[in-house]
Amino acid sequence: MNPQLIQLTERALSQIEPMAAQDWAPAESIRRQLNWCLAFARGEEAKPAPGSFSMGMIATREFDMYGDQPELALLINQIQREVESAV
C-alpha cells in the first residue's frame, strides 16, 4: 500500500471523472489507467498492467500544450512515473 500514491491518484481521478463522464476519449483512457494505478497503490489484486502507460503523454498534449491545466498534466505524469518505477 502506498498512501501518497493513493492520494495523488484520487486527486487526479476527481478531476478526470467529469471529463470522462462527457465521453471524451482522452479522459476515458486516462481514467482507465488511473483506476489501474489506484488499485495497484492500494495493493489490490489488479488485472495485469494495461500495457504501456500513455496517460502522461495524453495529459501533456491535452492539458498542457493545448489546454489550460498544466498542473493536472504534471500530476498525471508524476503518477505514471511513480507507478512505472514500482512495477
The first five atom37 places (N, CA, C, CB, O) and aatype in JSON, in Angstrom:
{
  "aatype": [12, 2, 14, 5, 10, 9, 5, 10, 16, 6, 1, 0, 10, 15, 5, 9, 6, 14, 12, 0, 0, 5, 3, 17, 0, 14, 0, 6, 15, 9, 1, 1, 5, 10, 2, 17, 4, 10, 0, 13, 0, 1, 7, 6, 6, 0, 11, 14, 0, 14, 7, 15, 13, 15, 12, 7, 12, 9, 0, 16, 1, 6, 13, 3, 12, 18, 7, 3, 5, 14, 6, 10, 0, 10, 10, 9, 2, 5, 9, 5, 1, 6, 19, 6, 15, 0, 19],
  "atom_mask": [
    [1, 1, 1, 1, 1],
    [1, 1, 1, 1, 1],
    [1, 1, 1, 1, 1],
    [1, 1, 1, 1, 1],
    [1, 1, 1, 1, 1],
    [1, 1, 1, 1, 1],
    [1, 1, 1, 1, 1],
    [1, 1, 1, 1, 1],
    [1, 1, 1, 1, 1],
    [1, 1, 1, 1, 1],
    [1, 1, 1, 1, 1],
    [1, 1, 1, 1, 1],
    [1, 1, 1, 1, 1],
    [1, 1, 1, 1, 1],
    [1, 1, 1, 1, 1],
    [1, 1, 1, 1, 1],
    [1, 1, 1, 1, 1],
    [1, 1, 1, 1, 1],
    [1, 1, 1, 1, 1],
    [1, 1, 1, 1, 1],
    [1, 1, 1, 1, 1],
    [1, 1, 1, 1, 1],
    [1, 1, 1, 1, 1],
    [1, 1, 1, 1, 1],
    [1, 1, 1, 1, 1],
    [1, 1, 1, 1, 1],
    [1, 1, 1, 1, 1],
    [1, 1, 1, 1, 1],
    [1, 1, 1, 1, 1],
    [1, 1, 1, 1, 1],
    [1, 1, 1, 1, 1],
    [1, 1, 1, 1, 1],
    [1, 1, 1, 1, 1],
    [1, 1, 1, 1, 1],
    [1, 1, 1, 1, 1],
    [1, 1, 1, 1, 1],
    [1, 1, 1, 1, 1],
    [1, 1, 1, 1, 1],
    [1, 1, 1, 1, 1],
    [1, 1, 1, 1, 1],
    [1, 1, 1, 1, 1],
    [1, 1, 1, 1, 1],
    [1, 1, 1, 0, 1],
    [1, 1, 1, 1, 1],
    [1, 1, 1, 1, 1],
    [1, 1, 1, 1, 1],
    [1, 1, 1, 1, 1],
    [1, 1, 1, 1, 1],
    [1, 1, 1, 1, 1],
    [1, 1, 1, 1, 1],
    [1, 1, 1, 0, 1],
    [1, 1, 1, 1, 1],
    [1, 1, 1, 1, 1],
    [1, 1, 1, 1, 1],
    [1, 1, 1, 1, 1],
    [1, 1, 1, 0, 1],
    [1, 1, 1, 1, 1],
    [1, 1, 1, 1, 1],
    [1, 1, 1, 1, 1],
    [1, 1, 1, 1, 1],
    [1, 1, 1, 1, 1],
    [1, 1, 1, 1, 1],
    [1, 1, 1, 1, 1],
    [1, 1, 1, 1, 1],
    [1, 1, 1, 1, 1],
    [1, 1, 1, 1, 1],
    [1, 1, 1, 0, 1],
    [1, 1, 1, 1, 1],
    [1, 1, 1, 1, 1],
    [1, 1, 1, 1, 1],
    [1, 1, 1, 1, 1],
    [1, 1, 1, 1, 1],
    [1, 1, 1, 1, 1],
    [1, 1, 1, 1, 1],
    [1, 1, 1, 1, 1],
    [1, 1, 1, 1, 1],
    [1, 1, 1, 1, 1],
    [1, 1, 1, 1, 1],
    [1, 1, 1, 1, 1],
    [1, 1, 1, 1, 1],
    [1, 1, 1, 1, 1],
    [1, 1, 1, 1, 1],
    [1, 1, 1, 1, 1],
    [1, 1, 1, 1, 1],
    [1, 1, 1, 1, 1],
    [1, 1, 1, 1, 1],
    [1, 1, 1, 1, 1]
  ],
  "atom_positions": [
    [[0.85, -1.18, 0.0], [0.0, 0.0, 0.0], [0.89, 1.24, 0.0], [-0.97, 0.0, 1.23], [1.88, 1.31, 0.73]],
    [[0.52, 2.2, -0.84], [1.29, 3.43, -0.96], [0.34, 4.61, -0.76], [2.0, 3.52, -2.35], [-0.29, 5.06, -1.71]],
    [[0.23, 5.12, 0.48], [-0.73, 6.18, 0.77], [-0.54, 7.46, -0.06], [-0.65, 6.53, 2.23], [-1.52, 8.09, -0.47]],
    [[0.7, 7.82, -0.31], [0.93, 9.04, -1.09], [0.43, 8.87, -2.53], [2.42, 9.4, -1.09], [-0.2, 9.76, -3.08]],
    [[0.73, 7.73, -3.12], [0.28, 7.46, -4.49], [-1.24, 7.36, -4.54], [0.92, 6.17, -5.02], [-1.86, 7.81, -5.51]],
    [[-1.84, 6.79, -3.52], [-3.31, 6.72, -3.45], [-3.89, 8.13, -3.46], [-3.77, 5.96, -2.18], [-4.82, 8.42, -4.22]],
    [[-3.34, 9.0, -2.63], [-3.84, 10.38, -2.54], [-3.69, 11.11, -3.87], [-3.09, 11.14, -1.43], [-4.62, 11.78, -4.33]],
    [[-2.53, 10.99, -4.49], [-2.3, 11.66, -5.78], [-3.27, 11.15, -6.84], [-0.84, 11.45, -6.23], [-3.84, 11.92, -7.61]],
    [[-3.43, 9.84, -6.88], [-4.29, 9.23, -7.9], [-5.75, 9.61, -7.69], [-4.14, 7.71, -7.89], [-6.46, 9.9, -8.65]],
    [[-6.2, 9.61, -6.45], [-7.57, 10.02, -6.17], [-7.79, 11.48, -6.56], [-7.91, 9.81, -4.68], [-8.86, 11.83, -7.07]],
    [[-6.81, 12.32, -6.32], [-6.92, 13.73, -6.71], [-7.02, 13.87, -8.22], [-5.71, 14.53, -6.18], [-7.84, 14.65, -8.72]],
    [[-6.21, 13.13, -8.96], [-6.27, 13.19, -10.42], [-7.61, 12.64, -10.93], [-5.1, 12.38, -11.04], [-8.22, 13.22, -11.82]],
    [[-8.05, 11.53, -10.35], [-9.33, 10.96, -10.77], [-10.49, 11.92, -10.54], [-9.59, 9.66, -10.03], [-11.4, 11.99, -11.36]],
    [[-10.46, 12.66, -9.45], [-11.56, 13.59, -9.17], [-11.65, 14.68, -10.25], [-11.38, 14.24, -7.79], [-12.72, 15.23, -10.49]],
    [[-10.54, 14.99, -10.88], [-10.54, 15.99, -11.95], [-10.86, 15.37, -13.31], [-9.19, 16.7, -12.01], [-11.44, 16.03, -14.17]],
    [[-10.48, 14.12, -13.5], [-10.69, 13.44, -14.78], [-12.11, 12.91, -14.92], [-9.7, 12.3, -14.93], [-12.67, 12.91, -16.02]],
    [[-12.71, 12.46, -13.83], [-14.04, 11.83, -13.88], [-15.08, 12.69, -14.61], [-14.53, 11.57, -12.47], [-15.77, 12.15, -15.48]],
    [[-15.21, 13.98, -14.32], [-16.23, 14.76, -15.05], [-15.98, 14.82, -16.55], [-16.28, 16.18, -14.49], [-16.92, 14.84, -17.34]],
    [[-14.72, 14.85, -16.95], [-14.39, 14.88, -18.37], [-14.71, 13.54, -19.03], [-12.9, 15.23, -18.58], [-15.24, 13.49, -20.14]],
    [[-14.39, 12.46, -18.34], [-14.67, 11.12, -18.86], [-16.18, 10.88, -18.93], [-13.99, 10.04, -17.99], [-16.67, 10.19, -19.82]],
    [[-16.91, 11.45, -17.98], [-18.37, 11.3, -17.98], [-19.01, 11.95, -19.2], [-18.96, 11.9, -16.71], [-20.14, 11.63, -19.56]],
    [[-18.29, 12.86, -19.83], [-18.77, 13.52, -21.05], [-18.38, 12.72, -22.31], [-18.21, 14.95, -21.14], [-18.52, 13.21, -23.43]],
    [[-17.9, 11.5, -22.1], [-17.48, 10.62, -23.2], [-16.33, 11.19, -24.02], [-18.66, 10.34, -24.11], [-16.25, 10.97, -25.23]],
    [[-15.45, 11.93, -23.36], [-14.28, 12.46, -24.04], [-13.2, 11.39, -24.01], [-13.77, 13.8, -23.36], [-12.7, 11.04, -22.94]],
    [[-12.84, 10.86, -25.16], [-11.96, 9.7, -25.27], [-10.63, 9.85, -24.53], [-11.69, 9.41, -26.71], [-10.22, 8.92, -23.84]],
    [[-9.93, 10.99, -24.64], [-8.66, 11.1, -23.89], [-8.85, 10.94, -22.38], [-8.0, 12.46, -24.18], [-8.04, 10.29, -21.71]],
    [[-9.91, 11.53, -21.85], [-10.17, 11.42, -20.41], [-10.56, 10.0, -20.03], [-11.28, 12.4, -19.98], [-10.19, 9.53, -18.95]],
    [[-11.29, 9.31, -20.9], [-11.66, 7.92, -20.62], [-10.42, 7.03, -20.54], [-12.63, 7.38, -21.71], [-10.33, 6.16, -19.68]],
    [[-9.47, 7.25, -21.43], [-8.23, 6.48, -21.42], [-7.43, 6.77, -20.15], [-7.39, 6.79, -22.66], [-6.93, 5.85, -19.51]],
    [[-7.32, 8.03, -19.81], [-6.59, 8.4, -18.59], [-7.28, 7.81, -17.37], [-6.49, 9.95, -18.46], [-6.61, 7.31, -16.46]],
    [[-8.6, 7.86, -17.33], [-9.34, 7.31, -16.19], [-9.08, 5.81, -16.03], [-10.86, 7.56, -16.36], [-8.86, 5.34, -14.92]],
    [[-9.09, 5.06, -17.14], [-8.82, 3.62, -17.07], [-7.44, 3.36, -16.46], [-8.9, 2.97, -18.47], [-7.28, 2.51, -15.59]],
    [[-6.46, 4.11, -16.93], [-5.1, 3.91, -16.43], [-4.97, 4.35, -14.97], [-4.11, 4.69, -17.3], [-4.3, 3.68, -14.19]],
    [[-5.61, 5.45, -14.61], [-5.57, 5.9, -13.22], [-6.26, 4.9, -12.29], [-6.22, 7.27, -13.08], [-5.79, 4.67, -11.17]],
    [[-7.35, 4.32, -12.73], [-8.03, 3.31, -11.91], [-7.14, 2.11, -11.67], [-9.35, 2.86, -12.57], [-7.12, 1.56, -10.57]],
    [[-6.38, 1.7, -12.69], [-5.44, 0.6, -12.51], [-4.36, 1.01, -11.5], [-4.8, 0.2, -13.86], [-3.99, 0.23, -10.62]],
    [[-3.86, 2.23, -11.63], [-2.82, 2.73, -10.72], [-3.34, 2.78, -9.28], [-2.34, 4.13, -11.16], [-2.61, 2.46, -8.35]],
    [[-4.59, 3.18, -9.12], [-5.18, 3.25, -7.78], [-5.26, 1.86, -7.16], [-6.57, 3.89, -7.83], [-4.92, 1.68, -5.99]],
    [[-5.7, 0.88, -7.92], [-5.77, -0.49, -7.41], [-4.37, -0.98, -7.05], [-6.41, -1.44, -8.46], [-4.18, -1.63, -6.02]],
    [[-3.4, -0.67, -7.89], [-2.01, -1.05, -7.62], [-1.51, -0.41, -6.34], [-1.1, -0.65, -8.81], [-0.9, -1.08, -5.5]],
    [[-1.76, 0.89, -6.17], [-1.3, 1.61, -4.99], [-1.95, 1.09, -3.71], [-1.59, 3.09, -5.13], [-1.33, 1.1, -2.64]],
    [[-3.17, 0.63, -3.82], [-3.89, 0.08, -2.66], [-3.47, -1.36, -2.36], [-5.39, 0.13, -2.9], [-3.84, -1.91, -1.33]],
    [[-2.7, -1.96, -3.26], [-2.29, -3.34, -3.06], [-3.36, -4.33, -3.39], [0.0, 0.0, 0.0], [-3.29, -5.49, -2.98]],
    [[-4.37, -3.9, -4.13], [-5.46, -4.79, -4.51], [-5.0, -5.69, -5.65], [-6.72, -3.99, -4.93], [-4.1, -5.35, -6.41]],
    [[-5.63, -6.83, -5.73], [-5.32, -7.7, -6.86], [-5.9, -7.04, -8.1], [-5.9, -9.16, -6.65], [-7.12, -6.92, -8.25]],
    [[-5.03, -6.63, -8.95], [-5.47, -5.96, -10.17], [-5.19, -6.83, -11.37], [-4.77, -4.59, -10.32], [-4.39, -7.77, -11.32]],
    [[-5.86, -6.51, -12.43], [-5.57, -7.16, -13.7], [-4.14, -6.84, -14.06], [-6.57, -6.71, -14.83], [-3.54, -5.93, -13.48]],
    [[-3.57, -7.56, -15.01], [-2.22, -7.19, -15.45], [-2.19, -5.74, -15.91], [-1.75, -8.12, -16.6], [-3.2, -5.18, -16.33]],
    [[-1.03, -5.15, -15.82], [-0.87, -3.75, -16.24], [-1.46, -3.57, -17.63], [0.63, -3.33, -16.23], [-1.39, -4.47, -18.47]],
    [[-2.05, -2.41, -17.88], [-2.75, -2.18, -19.15], [-1.81, -1.94, -20.33], [-3.67, -1.01, -19.0], [-2.18, -1.24, -21.27]],
    [[-0.65, -2.5, -20.29], [0.33, -2.26, -21.36], [1.14, -1.03, -21.03], [0.0, 0.0, 0.0], [1.22, -0.62, -19.87]],
    [[1.72, -0.45, -22.03], [2.5, 0.76, -21.81], [1.57, 1.9, -21.39], [3.3, 1.15, -23.09], [0.52, 2.11, -22.0]],
    [[1.96, 2.6, -20.37], [1.16, 3.75, -19.94], [1.31, 4.88, -20.95], [1.58, 4.22, -18.52], [2.41, 5.17, -21.4]],
    [[0.2, 5.49, -21.28], [0.21, 6.63, -22.2], [-0.47, 7.84, -21.59], [-0.46, 6.26, -23.5], [-0.57, 8.88, -22.24]],
    [[-0.94, 7.71, -20.35], [-1.7, 8.79, -19.76], [-0.88, 10.07, -19.6], [-2.24, 8.37, -18.42], [-1.43, 11.17, -19.7]],
    [[0.41, 9.95, -19.35], [1.25, 11.14, -19.22], [1.35, 11.9, -20.52], [0.0, 0.0, 0.0], [1.25, 13.13, -20.54]],
    [[1.54, 11.17, -21.6], [1.62, 11.81, -22.92], [0.28, 12.45, -23.29], [2.03, 10.78, -23.99], [0.25, 13.58, -23.79]],
    [[-0.8, 11.74, -23.05], [-2.13, 12.27, -23.36], [-2.39, 13.53, -22.53], [-3.23, 11.22, -23.08], [-2.87, 14.54, -23.05]],
    [[-2.07, 13.47, -21.25], [-2.3, 14.62, -20.37], [-1.47, 15.81, -20.79], [-1.99, 14.25, -18.92], [-1.96, 16.94, -20.79]],
    [[-0.22, 15.58, -21.15], [0.64, 16.68, -21.59], [0.05, 17.34, -22.83], [2.08, 16.18, -21.87], [-0.02, 18.56, -22.93]],
    [[-0.36, 16.52, -23.77], [-0.93, 17.05, -25.02], [-2.24, 17.79, -24.76], [-1.16, 15.91, -26.02], [-2.42, 18.9, -25.26]],
    [[-3.14, 17.19, -24.0], [-4.48, 17.76, -23.85], [-4.59, 18.87, -22.81], [-5.43, 16.68, -23.49], [-5.39, 19.79, -22.97]],
    [[-3.79, 18.78, -21.75], [-3.96, 19.72, -20.65], [-2.85, 20.75, -20.53], [-4.07, 18.97, -19.38], [-3.03, 21.79, -19.88]],
    [[-1.72, 20.48, -21.14], [-0.59, 21.41, -21.03], [-0.34, 22.13, -22.35], [0.68, 20.67, -20.58], [-0.42, 23.36, -22.42]],
    [[-0.05, 21.38, -23.4], [0.27, 22.0, -24.68], [-0.92, 22.72, -25.31], [0.8, 20.95, -25.64], [-0.78, 23.83, -25.82]],
    [[-2.09, 22.1, -25.26], [-3.26, 22.67, -25.93], [-4.34, 23.11, -24.96], [-3.83, 21.68, -26.89], [-5.36, 23.68, -25.38]],
    [[-4.15, 22.87, -23.69], [-5.18, 23.18, -22.71], [-4.71, 24.21, -21.71], [0.0, 0.0, 0.0], [-3.7, 24.89, -21.9]],
    [[-5.46, 24.32, -20.66], [-5.14, 25.31, -19.63], [-5.01, 24.68, -18.25], [-6.21, 26.4, -19.61], [-5.28, 25.32, -17.24]],
    [[-4.6, 23.41, -18.22], [-4.47, 22.71, -16.95], [-3.1, 22.04, -16.83], [-5.58, 21.66, -16.8], [-3.02, 20.82, -16.7]],
    [[-2.03, 22.82, -16.87], [-0.7, 22.2, -16.79], [-0.47, 21.48, -15.46], [0.37, 23.25, -16.98], [0.31, 20.53, -15.41]],
    [[-1.13, 21.91, -14.39], [-0.96, 21.24, -13.1], [-1.5, 19.82, -13.15], [-1.65, 22.03, -11.99], [-0.91, 18.9, -12.56]],
    [[-2.62, 19.63, -13.83], [-3.19, 18.3, -13.96], [-2.27, 17.41, -14.79], [-4.6, 18.37, -14.61], [-2.08, 16.23, -14.48]],
    [[-1.69, 17.96, -15.84], [-0.74, 17.19, -16.65], [0.46, 16.78, -15.81], [-0.27, 18.02, -17.87], [0.92, 15.64, -15.91]],
    [[0.98, 17.68, -15.0], [2.11, 17.35, -14.13], [1.75, 16.26, -13.14], [2.59, 18.59, -13.38], [2.54, 15.34, -12.9]],
    [[0.56, 16.35, -12.56], [0.11, 15.35, -11.58], [0.02, 13.97, -12.23], [-1.26, 15.76, -11.0], [0.49, 12.98, -11.66]],
    [[-0.58, 13.9, -13.39], [-0.73, 12.61, -14.07], [0.62, 12.04, -14.46], [-1.62, 12.76, -15.32], [0.85, 10.84, -14.34]],
    [[1.52, 12.9, -14.92], [2.87, 12.43, -15.25], [3.61, 11.93, -14.01], [3.67, 13.55, -15.91], [4.34, 10.94, -14.09]],
    [[3.43, 12.59, -12.88], [4.06, 12.15, -11.63], [3.55, 10.77, -11.24], [3.79, 13.17, -10.5], [4.33, 9.9, -10.85]],
    [[2.24, 10.57, -11.34], [1.67, 9.26, -11.01], [2.22, 8.2, -11.93], [0.13, 9.3, -11.1], [2.6, 7.12, -11.47]],
    [[2.28, 8.48, -13.21], [2.81, 7.5, -14.16], [4.24, 7.14, -13.83], [2.72, 8.02, -15.59], [4.58, 5.96, -13.83]],
    [[5.08, 8.12, -13.55], [6.5, 7.84, -13.21], [6.6, 6.97, -11.97], [7.28, 9.14, -12.99], [7.37, 6.02, -11.94]],
    [[5.82, 7.29, -10.95], [5.88, 6.53, -9.69], [5.44, 5.08, -9.9], [5.01, 7.2, -8.62], [6.04, 4.16, -9.36]],
    [[4.4, 4.89, -10.67], [3.9, 3.52, -10.9], [4.89, 2.75, -11.76], [2.51, 3.54, -11.57], [5.19, 1.59, -11.47]],
    [[5.4, 3.37, -12.8], [6.35, 2.68, -13.67], [7.61, 2.27, -12.91], [6.73, 3.58, -14.86], [8.19, 1.21, -13.18]],
    [[8.04, 3.1, -11.97], [9.24, 2.73, -11.21], [8.97, 1.62, -10.2], [9.8, 3.95, -10.48], [9.89, 0.92, -9.78]],
    [[7.71, 1.45, -9.81], [7.34, 0.44, -8.82], [6.93, -0.89, -9.45], [6.22, 0.95, -7.96], [6.96, -1.93, -8.78]],
    [[6.55, -0.87, -10.7], [6.06, -2.09, -11.36], [7.21, -2.97, -11.78], [5.2, -1.76, -12.57], [6.99, -4.04, -12.35]]
  ]
}
